[in-house]
Amino acid sequence: MPHQLGDRKVLEDISLEVWRGEFFTIVGPSGTGKTTLLRVLAGLTQSTSGSVQIQGREINGPPEDVVMIFQDYSHALLQWRTVARNVGFGIEGRVDASELKQRVSDALALVGLEKNADDYPWQLSGGMQQRVQIARALALRPAVLLMDEPFAALDAMTKATLQDELHRVREQTGSSFVFVTHDIEEAVYLGDRIAVITGSPGRLGQTFDIDLPKPRDQIITRQLPEFLQFRYAVHQAIRQGGHA
C-alpha cells in the first residue's frame, strides 16, 4: 500500500495483517509516515493505491467499528461537556437513552473513571483526560482501536499506568489495537507483534513476535533478558533502516 501527498511519496511497500484481539505496535523514527498509515487504516485519508480491509470489508471511508485515538487529548475532548457526556458523544442519537447510559458507565469503569463522570476535562490531569478519550472510543465498542503516540506527552509514571490499563482493557474487550510509537521500550512492553517502519518514504522493515510472559509487569518484564534482547533487536532494525 503506497501513499503520497501531492508529488511526495509518504509510504511505500506497506503490507501488514493484524489479527483479531492482537496488540500490534508500529515503531519508527519521526517522519516515516506512521501517522499517515494510521489515518489510512482509519479511513480518514484515502490511499492513493492498494487497499485496506477490516474483517474482509474494504475500507473507503471511516468505518463504524474502527476508532482512532490521538496524542493531543486536550483538543480531542469537548471542554464544556462533562466526562460522561464526552464519553457518550460518539453514540448519541445512535442508541437509546438506557443503552447510552450503560455504555458510558461500562467504558468509564474500564478506565477507572467512574467517580469522575460529572467532572469536566479541564478539571482532570493529562493522564485522566487521555483515559476519557480512550473511554469515548470504548463506548463505541470498536473492533479496532488505532492509537497515535497517545502517551507521548505524559510523564513516565502516568505512561506506565496507562500502558498497564491498555493491556487490561484489551483482555476485557477483545478489541484489536494498532499502536504507533517512537519509543522502542513501549513498543516491546505493549506489543504482541512489532512492525518497524523506517525511511522516507516509510517502508515496512522487520517484524517481531514478542512472546514475553503475560500478564506483563513494569518491573519484572522490563528486567527479563528476553525484553532486553527484543529492545536491542528492534533498535538495530531501525538503525539498519538508515536512522540512528
BAMI-352865 format. One record per residue: residue in one letter; x, y, z of N, C-alpha, C in turn. Coordinates in pm, 1 decimal, decimal comma. Atoms other than C-alpha are relative to their C-alpha. Layout:
N
r_n_X_n_Y_n_Z_ca_X_ca_Y_ca_Z_c_X_c_Y_c_Z
A_X_Y_Z_X_Y_Z_X_Y_Z;
...
//
This chain:
244
r_n_X_n_Y_n_Z_ca_X_ca_Y_ca_Z_c_X_c_Y_c_Z
M_83,8_-119,2_0,0_0,0_0,0_0,0_87,7_124,7_0,0;
P_-68,7_-128,1_4,3_193,3_306,8_-121,8_-97,8_114,4_22,9;
H_84,5_-117,7_-18,0_63,8_654,7_-39,5_85,4_122,6_-23,6;
Q_-74,8_-122,5_19,6_167,0_1000,4_-148,5_-89,4_120,6_19,7;
L_66,0_-128,1_-15,6_76,9_1360,7_-71,9_55,4_91,7_-107,9;
G_-50,0_-76,5_112,8_99,1_1564,3_-389,6_105,3_-80,3_-74,8;
D_-108,5_68,0_70,4_429,7_1477,8_-552,6_89,6_-79,5_94,3;
R_-89,0_64,8_-97,7_583,0_1343,8_-230,9_-57,9_-133,6_44,8;
K_43,4_132,6_-44,6_558,4_972,6_-161,7_27,8_-12,8_148,9;
V_-11,7_8,6_-145,9_495,9_917,1_211,6_22,6_-143,5_44,9;
L_-11,0_141,8_-34,6_459,7_537,7_229,1_25,0_-80,8_-126,2;
E_-27,3_85,9_114,6_584,2_261,6_4,0_13,8_-144,4_47,0;
D_-13,2_143,8_-27,2_551,5_-117,9_3,0_-42,1_-35,9_142,3;
I_53,0_34,0_-132,4_340,5_-136,7_320,6_-103,3_-110,7_-16,2;
S_94,3_111,8_1,9_170,6_-472,7_362,2_3,8_-66,7_136,4;
L_3,0_60,8_-132,9_60,4_-596,4_702,4_-139,4_-52,8_31,0;
E_125,5_61,6_-42,8_-209,2_-801,1_872,4_-2,7_-1,6_151,9;
V_17,8_-4,0_-144,8_-340,6_-755,6_1225,5_-110,1_-97,9_36,6;
W_95,0_103,8_-38,6_-517,6_-1042,9_1397,8_-101,8_54,0_99,7;
R_104,9_-37,5_-95,3_-839,4_-1014,9_1596,2_51,8_-16,3_143,3;
G_-42,7_4,1_-139,1_-761,9_-931,6_1959,3_148,2_22,7_21,3;
E_-145,1_-16,7_-10,0_-395,7_-860,8_1884,6_35,9_143,2_39,4;
F_-58,2_-131,6_-26,6_-190,3_-573,4_2024,1_120,9_13,8_-91,7;
F_-100,2_-13,7_105,6_13,7_-466,6_1721,6_62,7_137,7_11,0;
T_-65,8_-128,9_-13,1_272,8_-194,4_1770,3_83,2_30,0_-123,9;
I_-78,5_-48,8_113,2_435,2_11,2_1496,4_99,0_101,2_54,6;
V_-103,2_-86,5_-56,2_765,5_175,4_1583,3_91,7_48,2_-110,9;
G_-92,8_-56,1_97,3_996,4_401,4_1389,8_26,7_145,2_32,4;
P_-33,2_-140,5_-24,8_1158,0_744,6_1384,9_-109,2_93,5_-50,5;
S_91,7_-101,8_51,0_966,8_1066,6_1324,3_20,6_17,9_-149,8;
G_-9,6_-29,4_141,8_889,3_1146,4_962,5_-2,5_-120,1_-91,0;
T_2,5_120,9_83,1_846,0_789,0_842,0_-141,3_-39,3_-43,1;
G_135,4_24,7_49,5_471,5_810,6_777,5_-87,9_-82,9_91,2;
K_78,6_84,2_-90,9_342,7_630,2_1087,2_-141,1_55,5_19,6;
T_132,0_-60,5_-19,0_59,7_876,9_1148,6_-82,8_-8,8_-127,3;
T_71,2_13,4_127,4_-31,4_876,7_779,3_-54,4_-140,8_-16,9;
L_45,7_138,6_8,9_-51,3_497,8_790,7_-124,2_-21,4_85,8;
L_117,7_14,7_-85,9_-293,0_512,7_1085,1_-121,3_68,7_-61,2;
R_112,1_-72,7_60,0_-507,2_771,6_908,6_-57,9_-76,2_-118,9;
V_49,0_83,2_110,1_-528,2_545,6_603,7_-79,1_-118,0_55,3;
L_70,3_113,4_-60,5_-624,7_249,9_825,0_-134,9_42,4_57,4;
A_124,3_-50,8_-59,2_-891,1_467,2_991,6_-99,6_48,2_-104,2;
G_87,8_-51,3_103,6_-1037,6_570,5_657,2_-8,6_151,1_-2,6;
L_-0,3_-145,9_-2,9_-956,7_935,5_732,1_77,5_58,2_-117,3;
T_-78,1_-38,4_117,3_-709,4_952,9_443,3_-10,8_-112,2_-101,6;
Q_14,5_101,4_103,8_-767,5_773,0_115,9_136,6_-35,9_-55,9;
S_-125,5_44,8_58,6_-474,5_562,9_-1,5_-0,4_24,8_-150,2;
T_-8,6_-27,2_143,7_-350,0_655,1_-348,1_2,4_-127,7_-82,3;
S_11,7_130,8_65,6_-327,7_283,8_-432,6_-1,2_-106,3_108,1;
G_11,5_105,0_-100,3_-369,0_-51,3_-262,3_-135,0_5,1_69,0;
S_128,6_6,4_-68,4_-648,1_-129,3_-18,4_19,1_-31,9_147,2;
V_6,8_33,7_-142,3_-739,4_-162,6_349,2_-127,3_-80,2_20,9;
Q_116,4_82,7_-28,5_-972,0_-438,4_469,0_-11,1_-25,1_149,9;
I_31,1_33,7_-138,9_-1135,8_-489,2_808,0_-96,3_-117,2_-2,4;
Q_81,9_121,2_-2,7_-1269,8_-841,5_858,6_-60,0_-28,2_-138,4;
G_41,3_31,3_136,0_-1288,2_-884,9_481,3_-70,8_111,7_-73,8;
R_66,9_-113,2_63,8_-1459,4_-550,0_412,5_103,3_104,2_-42,2;
E_-92,1_-104,2_45,5_-1272,4_-298,1_200,5_-44,6_135,1_54,3;
I_28,6_-127,5_-64,3_-1248,3_42,4_367,1_17,2_113,5_-100,0;
N_-5,4_-116,4_88,4_-1334,1_350,6_160,2_-33,5_129,3_73,5;
G_29,8_-114,9_-84,6_-1416,1_586,3_448,3_6,5_-47,6_143,4;
P_-9,4_40,4_-140,4_-1423,1_586,3_829,5_-104,1_-106,7_35,7;
P_95,3_104,1_-38,9_-1580,4_253,6_938,3_-46,0_18,9_144,2;
E_55,9_-20,0_-133,6_-1803,3_248,9_1245,8_74,3_-78,8_107,1;
D_-62,2_85,0_-101,1_-1604,2_-26,9_1416,3_150,8_20,4_10,4;
V_-141,4_-36,4_-13,0_-1262,4_141,5_1386,8_7,1_141,6_56,2;
V_-9,0_-130,0_-66,8_-1170,9_430,8_1617,7_146,5_38,1_14,6;
M_-136,6_-50,3_-13,6_-858,0_646,2_1621,5_9,9_90,1_121,6;
I_-26,3_-78,9_-120,3_-717,7_793,4_1944,1_128,0_79,2_-23,0;
F_-110,5_-88,8_33,2_-486,9_1092,5_1910,5_84,6_33,4_123,1;
Q_-91,3_-39,0_-107,2_-191,7_1216,4_2113,5_-52,9_120,4_76,8;
D_40,5_-126,4_-61,6_-342,5_1559,8_2180,7_-140,4_-11,8_58,2;
Y_129,3_23,1_-64,5_-619,5_1472,0_2424,6_-73,7_130,4_29,2;
S_65,5_-125,0_-39,6_-685,2_1836,7_2521,4_-86,5_56,5_-112,6;
H_79,5_-48,1_111,9_-807,8_1922,8_2171,3_-102,3_-104,0_-46,4;
A_93,6_105,0_40,5_-985,6_1589,4_2124,8_-126,5_1,0_85,2;
L_114,8_-1,2_-90,8_-1216,7_1646,4_2423,2_-74,2_133,0_-8,4;
L_84,4_-119,5_-2,4_-1505,1_1892,7_2444,6_-1,8_52,9_142,8;
Q_-24,9_-48,3_-135,7_-1414,3_2106,8_2745,1_-127,4_44,2_71,8;
W_124,6_-45,9_-61,9_-1772,6_2229,0_2804,2_-95,2_-115,7_32,3;
R_80,6_117,6_-32,3_-1908,6_1874,0_2835,0_63,2_-73,8_117,4;
T_-52,9_82,7_-108,2_-1876,3_1656,3_3143,0_71,4_-121,7_-57,6;
V_-68,1_123,0_41,0_-1664,5_1343,1_3131,3_-99,9_-98,2_-60,2;
A_99,5_96,2_48,5_-1976,3_1127,6_3091,5_-54,3_40,8_-136,7;
R_55,5_-45,4_128,5_-2111,1_1342,5_2807,0_105,0_-3,1_-110,7;
N_-106,4_21,1_98,3_-1773,4_1333,6_2632,6_5,4_-145,8_-43,0;
V_-9,1_143,2_30,1_-1767,2_955,1_2657,0_-117,2_-44,2_-86,5;
G_118,5_39,1_75,9_-2119,6_927,6_2519,5_-18,9_72,6_-131,4;
F_19,7_-86,8_116,8_-2069,8_1182,2_2241,9_-13,4_-78,5_-130,6;
G_-2,3_72,9_126,5_-1997,5_929,6_1966,8_-120,5_-88,8_-24,7;
I_115,2_89,0_17,7_-2309,5_723,0_2029,8_-133,2_70,4_24,5;
E_124,4_-74,5_-17,0_-2563,5_997,9_2098,6_-81,9_-5,7_-129,1;
G_87,3_8,7_116,0_-2859,7_952,4_1867,0_8,8_-132,0_-74,4;
R_-16,3_129,2_68,0_-2741,0_605,9_1764,1_-53,0_-114,6_85,0;
V_56,5_100,9_-90,4_-2862,3_413,2_2069,9_-100,4_70,2_90,5;
D_98,2_-63,3_-88,1_-3149,1_469,7_2310,8_65,8_44,2_130,6;
A_-56,1_-64,2_-118,6_-3100,9_655,2_2639,2_54,0_-100,6_101,1;
S_-44,6_97,6_-99,8_-3073,7_346,4_2859,3_128,4_-69,4_-44,2;
E_-123,1_63,2_47,9_-2811,8_182,3_2638,1_116,2_98,0_3,1;
L_-105,4_-100,8_-5,8_-2617,4_507,5_2613,1_55,2_10,5_141,8;
K_-42,9_-10,6_-139,5_-2608,4_534,9_2991,3_83,3_-121,0_41,1;
Q_-72,4_121,5_-36,3_-2494,4_173,2_3025,9_137,2_-5,0_-66,8;
R_-128,3_2,4_70,8_-2223,3_202,8_2761,8_98,7_99,2_61,0;
V_-86,2_-100,0_-63,4_-2087,3_519,8_2920,9_50,5_-52,0_133,5;
S_-38,3_55,4_-129,6_-2088,1_354,1_3262,3_103,7_-110,4_-15,2;
D_-94,3_110,1_22,9_-1911,2_44,3_3128,6_136,5_52,4_-43,2;
A_-126,6_-54,0_50,9_-1648,4_249,1_2944,6_77,2_71,9_109,8;
L_-66,7_-68,6_-110,4_-1574,3_466,2_3247,3_57,9_-99,7_99,8;
A_-50,6_102,7_-91,4_-1538,6_154,6_3462,3_126,9_-64,7_-54,8;
L_-117,2_62,6_60,8_-1288,7_6,1_3215,7_126,1_82,5_20,0;
V_-118,5_-85,4_-15,0_-1058,2_307,3_3254,7_11,2_60,4_139,8;
G_-11,5_-43,1_-139,2_-1120,4_365,7_3625,8_-43,4_142,7_26,7;
L_45,1_-138,5_-17,9_-1307,8_695,7_3597,0_-146,0_8,7_43,9;
E_141,4_-1,6_-40,7_-1645,9_601,8_3745,0_-32,9_120,2_87,7;
K_26,4_-108,8_-95,0_-1611,7_869,7_4014,3_16,5_138,2_-62,3;
N_-24,3_-129,7_65,0_-1528,0_1141,4_3762,5_-101,4_31,0_-109,4;
A_97,8_-14,8_108,8_-1837,6_1114,5_3541,9_-52,2_142,5_-12,3;
D_58,2_-134,3_2,7_-1962,9_1462,3_3639,2_104,4_111,0_-2,5;
D_-106,0_-100,1_11,7_-1624,8_1636,4_3621,3_10,0_49,0_-144,2;
Y_-29,4_-52,1_133,1_-1512,4_1846,4_3326,7_145,7_-28,6_-34,3;
P_-137,2_33,1_37,8_-1196,9_1770,3_3125,9_104,1_94,0_59,2;
W_-98,0_-96,4_-50,2_-1025,9_2090,1_3242,1_29,0_-18,6_148,7;
Q_-24,5_28,2_-141,2_-1054,1_1964,6_3599,9_90,7_-121,5_20,3;
L_-73,4_126,0_-9,1_-854,2_1648,3_3522,6_145,4_16,1_-41,5;
S_-139,9_5,1_42,5_-486,1_1568,9_3487,8_8,9_-47,8_-144,7;
G_-19,5_45,2_137,3_-338,4_1490,2_3147,0_-28,0_-147,6_-17,5;
G_23,4_143,7_9,2_-342,4_1117,8_3214,6_-147,1_-35,1_8,0;
M_143,3_26,4_-12,2_-706,6_1127,5_3320,6_-74,4_44,9_-125,2;
Q_63,8_-43,3_124,5_-801,4_1325,9_3011,3_22,7_-101,8_-111,6;
Q_-24,1_101,8_101,7_-635,8_1062,9_2794,7_-87,2_-122,7_26,0;
R_92,3_110,1_-32,1_-839,6_798,5_2979,1_-140,5_30,2_-50,3;
V_132,8_-37,5_50,6_-1154,0_992,0_2888,3_-6,9_-25,6_-150,1;
Q_-0,3_22,6_144,8_-1054,3_980,7_2522,4_-7,1_-150,0_-31,8;
I_4,3_145,2_19,9_-993,7_604,8_2549,5_-139,9_-53,3_31,1;
A_135,3_43,9_-36,1_-1329,0_557,4_2725,5_-100,5_35,5_-109,2;
R_90,8_-39,8_108,3_-1506,4_751,0_2449,3_10,8_-97,1_-117,1;
A_-19,3_98,5_106,7_-1353,7_512,7_2196,7_-63,7_-133,2_37,3;
L_52,9_129,3_-43,7_-1452,6_207,7_2402,6_-152,4_-2,1_1,1;
A_146,6_-5,8_0,2_-1814,0_326,6_2427,9_-56,9_-35,9_-136,7;
L_43,2_36,3_135,1_-1834,7_271,9_2051,8_9,0_-150,1_-24,9;
R_-22,3_144,9_10,5_-1739,6_-94,2_2110,9_66,4_-36,4_-133,0;
P_-66,3_20,3_128,8_-1490,1_-93,9_1824,2_65,6_-136,2_-10,7;
A_-79,1_120,4_25,5_-1331,4_-396,6_1665,7_148,1_32,0_2,5;
V_-140,3_-41,2_9,7_-1008,8_-199,9_1617,1_15,8_139,4_59,0;
L_-38,1_-131,6_-49,4_-853,2_86,9_1812,7_136,0_35,4_-57,5;
L_-124,3_-51,3_55,6_-584,4_289,2_1635,5_49,0_111,8_91,4;
M_-50,2_-94,7_-99,0_-361,8_486,3_1872,9_129,6_62,7_-50,2;
D_-113,6_-73,1_55,6_-120,1_755,3_1753,7_80,8_66,0_112,1;
E_-87,5_-48,4_-107,0_150,4_800,0_2021,4_-81,2_64,5_112,6;
P_92,7_-62,1_-94,3_-120,8_855,0_2284,3_62,2_40,3_132,7;
F_-59,1_-28,5_-130,2_117,1_867,1_2581,6_125,8_85,8_-9,6;
A_-126,6_-71,0_21,4_399,3_1075,1_2432,4_12,5_124,9_86,6;
A_-5,6_-125,6_-74,8_305,6_1390,6_2625,3_-13,9_-20,0_150,9;
L_23,9_28,5_-141,3_260,8_1217,5_2962,4_130,2_-30,2_73,4;
D_-117,7_32,3_-80,4_506,7_1177,3_3248,2_16,7_-151,0_10,3;
A_-35,9_142,1_3,7_678,6_841,2_3298,0_-93,0_-86,2_84,9;
M_84,5_80,8_-87,8_464,4_721,0_3590,6_-140,9_-14,4_-57,0;
T_133,4_6,1_60,2_135,4_809,5_3420,7_1,0_-88,8_-123,1;
K_-12,5_83,2_119,9_254,8_649,0_3098,3_-0,4_-147,6_37,1;
A_-6,7_140,4_-41,3_337,8_324,0_3279,5_-136,5_-50,2_46,2;
T_133,1_38,7_-47,4_-3,4_318,2_3448,8_-94,8_-24,3_-116,7;
L_91,0_13,8_113,3_-187,9_368,9_3120,6_39,4_-115,6_-91,0;
Q_-42,3_117,9_76,2_23,1_106,4_2943,4_-62,3_-126,5_59,4;
D_57,8_117,8_-64,7_-92,2_-149,0_3200,6_-151,7_-2,3_-14,1;
E_145,0_-4,5_18,1_-452,2_-29,4_3172,3_-39,6_-44,7_-140,8;
L_30,7_43,4_136,4_-442,1_-82,3_2795,9_2,0_-151,5_-11,7;
H_-4,5_146,4_1,0_-336,9_-443,6_2847,7_-127,0_-57,8_61,5;
R_119,9_49,8_-67,8_-627,0_-492,3_3088,0_-123,9_21,1_-86,6;
V_114,4_-29,2_86,5_-875,4_-324,9_2851,9_-4,2_-96,5_-117,2;
R_-3,4_93,1_112,8_-760,9_-540,7_2562,6_-48,5_-138,0_42,5;
E_42,6_130,9_-48,6_-808,8_-855,5_2771,4_-150,9_-4,2_22,7;
Q_142,7_-1,5_-33,4_-1159,9_-748,5_2874,5_-90,0_22,8_-121,3;
T_84,9_-33,2_114,9_-1284,2_-624,1_2536,4_22,9_-90,4_-120,4;
G_-32,4_80,1_117,6_-1108,2_-848,9_2284,2_21,9_81,3_-125,9;
S_-25,4_-85,4_116,2_-1054,8_-549,5_2055,3_144,0_-15,5_-47,4;
S_-135,9_-7,0_54,0_-752,5_-528,0_1827,7_52,8_141,8_19,5;
F_-64,4_-129,6_-17,1_-506,7_-246,7_1897,2_113,2_14,0_-100,9;
V_-115,7_-36,0_82,9_-273,2_-83,0_1646,4_55,7_127,8_61,3;
F_-56,0_-103,8_-87,3_-42,1_138,5_1849,7_130,1_50,9_-60,3;
V_-119,4_-61,5_58,6_210,3_378,9_1694,2_81,0_69,8_108,4;
T_-88,9_-65,2_-95,4_511,5_495,3_1894,6_138,9_12,3_-60,4;
H_-142,0_-3,0_34,9_871,6_604,3_1852,9_84,1_-49,9_117,3;
D_-65,0_49,8_-121,2_954,2_459,8_2198,1_14,6_-151,8_-10,8;
I_-23,9_142,8_21,7_1115,8_118,2_2148,1_-43,3_-82,3_120,8;
E_37,9_75,6_-120,0_1067,1_5,5_2509,5_-151,4_-10,6_12,2;
E_146,3_3,3_-4,6_698,4_98,4_2494,9_-54,3_-100,6_-100,5;
A_44,5_93,3_103,7_657,5_-96,6_2171,2_18,4_-144,2_43,8;
V_-27,7_137,2_-44,6_818,4_-407,9_2321,0_-90,8_-37,6_116,3;
Y_80,5_29,9_-118,7_628,5_-384,3_2650,1_-146,0_-26,5_-36,7;
L_141,8_11,3_33,0_286,3_-344,8_2487,0_-30,5_-107,5_-103,5;
G_35,4_72,0_120,6_311,0_-545,1_2169,6_-2,3_-151,3_9,0;
D_-8,1_142,0_34,1_221,7_-898,7_2071,8_91,6_-17,1_-120,6;
R_-92,1_-7,8_113,7_398,2_-808,8_1747,4_41,0_145,0_-19,9;
I_-50,5_-133,3_32,3_608,1_-513,0_1637,5_34,6_4,2_-147,7;
A_-45,0_-28,6_136,0_645,8_-373,2_1287,1_88,1_123,8_4,5;
V_-92,6_-112,6_6,9_940,5_-143,3_1219,3_-19,5_71,3_-133,2;
I_9,9_-82,0_120,5_890,5_141,8_971,8_115,2_99,7_0,3;
T_-112,9_-91,7_11,1_1193,6_337,5_852,9_0,6_64,6_-137,6;
G_-22,5_-62,5_129,2_1299,8_568,0_573,6_-101,8_105,9_-34,9;
S_91,9_-99,3_54,4_1131,5_840,2_374,3_6,3_-9,0_-152,4;
P_128,7_42,3_-57,6_906,6_732,6_215,7_14,8_-117,7_96,3;
G_-3,6_106,9_-98,4_829,7_498,4_502,8_-21,9_-137,0_-62,2;
R_10,2_137,6_48,5_882,8_131,5_430,7_-5,9_-94,5_118,9;
L_9,7_101,5_-104,0_793,4_-171,6_636,4_127,4_-82,6_0,5;
G_-120,5_80,2_-14,9_1108,7_-336,1_767,9_-31,5_-131,4_68,6;
Q_18,9_126,3_-70,1_1135,7_-624,1_1009,9_-125,1_2,4_86,9;
T_105,4_17,4_-100,1_850,0_-756,9_1220,2_48,9_-100,4_103,4;
F_-44,8_83,0_-111,2_896,9_-924,6_1557,6_-120,6_-56,0_74,2;
D_98,0_61,4_-89,3_679,1_-1170,2_1750,4_52,0_13,7_141,9;
I_-45,3_-29,0_-136,2_703,5_-1054,6_2112,0_-65,7_-100,1_94,9;
D_58,1_107,2_-81,5_648,3_-1372,5_2311,3_44,1_10,1_145,9;
L_-30,0_-19,9_-141,7_705,4_-1224,4_2656,9_-116,5_-51,1_84,6;
P_106,5_52,9_-86,2_511,0_-1373,9_2950,8_-107,0_105,2_30,1;
K_112,6_-85,1_-39,3_169,4_-1232,1_3039,9_-58,6_-53,6_130,2;
P_6,0_-145,4_15,4_47,0_-1052,9_3237,2_137,8_63,8_15,8;
R_-128,8_-68,7_-6,4_332,9_-809,6_3190,4_4,4_95,2_118,9;
D_-20,6_-79,2_-120,9_478,7_-612,1_3477,0_109,8_102,3_-27,5;
Q_-93,7_-107,6_31,5_657,9_-278,5_3461,2_140,5_-25,6_55,8;
I_-131,9_28,6_-58,2_941,3_-402,1_3686,9_54,5_-131,9_-53,1;
I_-49,3_134,1_32,7_968,6_-774,7_3619,7_23,2_-15,6_-150,0;
T_-11,3_19,6_145,1_904,1_-770,5_3243,4_118,8_74,9_-57,5;
R_-106,2_-82,6_56,7_1148,1_-489,2_3172,8_139,6_-46,6_40,7;
Q_-129,9_52,9_-41,0_1425,8_-677,3_3355,3_30,5_-136,4_-61,1;
L_-21,9_130,9_60,4_1382,8_-1001,2_3162,1_105,6_7,8_-109,9;
P_-98,0_1,8_109,5_1675,1_-1094,7_2933,9_-67,0_6,2_-137,0;
E_70,4_-0,7_128,2_1421,2_-1153,9_2654,6_-46,6_140,6_-37,2;
F_42,3_-137,7_25,6_1287,1_-798,6_2691,8_117,1_81,7_-53,8;
L_-118,4_-74,6_42,2_1637,5_-655,6_2660,4_45,1_-43,1_-139,3;
Q_-37,7_49,5_132,7_1706,0_-876,7_2358,5_-92,0_56,4_-108,1;
F_93,7_-58,2_96,7_1389,2_-759,5_2182,6_28,3_148,5_-19,6;
R_-29,7_-143,2_10,3_1472,9_-396,8_2262,6_121,8_23,5_-89,1;
Y_-121,7_-13,6_80,7_1819,4_-440,0_2112,9_-28,7_-31,5_-146,8;
A_27,3_41,7_137,9_1688,4_-621,1_1803,5_-80,3_105,7_-75,5;
V_80,1_-104,0_64,5_1428,1_-352,0_1730,1_85,8_123,9_-26,7;
H_-89,6_-114,4_18,3_1686,1_-78,2_1782,9_91,0_-21,3_-120,4;
Q_-87,7_30,0_112,7_1920,0_-249,0_1537,6_-75,7_4,4_-132,5;
A_80,5_-2,9_122,6_1639,4_-289,1_1283,1_-24,4_143,3_-45,6;
I_19,8_-140,7_34,6_1573,6_85,6_1298,2_129,4_60,5_-53,0;
R_-129,9_-52,3_46,1_1943,5_167,0_1264,2_32,4_-48,8_-140,5;
Q_-29,8_56,0_131,9_1979,3_-63,6_967,2_-90,4_58,0_-107,7;
G_88,0_-66,5_94,9_1687,6_120,1_810,3_45,8_139,9_-36,0;
G_-58,1_-127,9_39,8_1905,9_429,3_793,1_-12,6_109,6_102,8;
H_14,5_-101,1_-104,4_1836,6_604,2_1123,8_75,3_-45,1_123,7;
A_-67,1_31,3_-126,1_2039,8_623,5_1442,4_-101,6_-11,2_110,9;
//
